[in-house]
Amino acid sequence: MSATTTQFAICLREDPQGEDLILHKIYRVLPDPAAPAGYLRVVDESGEDYLYSAHAFVLVSLPPEVAEKLLEQPVAQ
């Protein structure tokens, strides 16, 4: 997946059920045409992708060089 087609979002609400989201952290958003309206498929702290309420995030545009660096980073386990 290239940096130009990858979306990112900043978490604006902590995960009320655990520690899978960190407030103010940038997360990768995966395309999911089957996701219900109002939900985003996000790669969280577990390294897995899950559906989260879009209200917990704000989508951001990043410069391509920043997006590329984020995609190079290993997912925290």
N, C-alpha and C positions, 0 to 999 in steps of 0.2 A: 504494500500500500504506500503510495507516495505522499509526501508532505503536502502537496497541492490538493489532494483529494481527501485528506484526513481532516476531520474536524476536532476541535478541542473546546473544552468548557471549563470554567472555574466553578468550583463548588461553593455555594452560598449558604448551604445548610448542612450541618453535621448529620451523619446517619443515626437516627434515633434507636436503631436496633443493634448497633455494633460499632466496630471500628473500621469499617470498609471504606469510609469516605472521610477525608480530612478537610476541614473548613479552609477555604482560600487556595486550595491546591488545584493545579491544572490537570485535567483528566482527558484521555483520548475517548472520543465518541465514535462508535462504529455505525456504519449505515445499517439500518434494519427496517426494510419496507413493511415488515409484518408487525412492527411495534405498535401498540395501541396509541391513539392520539394522546399527546401530553406526556409521553415517555421517551427517554433516550436510552440507548444501549451504551453503557459506560464501562470501561476497563477500570476496575476499582483496585484497592490496596491488596486484594487477594490475588491479583493478576488475572482474574477471570472477568468476563463481561456479563453484566446483569442489566436488567431494565430498572431505571430509576425515574422518579417523577422529574419532568423537565423543570418544574418549579424550584428544584434544588440547585439548578445550574444556570449560568449565563454562557451562551456560545460566544467564543472570541475568535477573532482573526489574528493570526500570528504571522510575522515575517517568515518567509520560506526557510531561511537558515535556522531560525529558532525551532520551527516545527520539525525540521530534519534532525536536529540535536535531540529533541524530545523523543522522537521515534527510535533513536539509537540507544536510548537509556534502557537498561534491563528493568523489568517490572519488579517492584519490591515484593518479596515473599515473606 
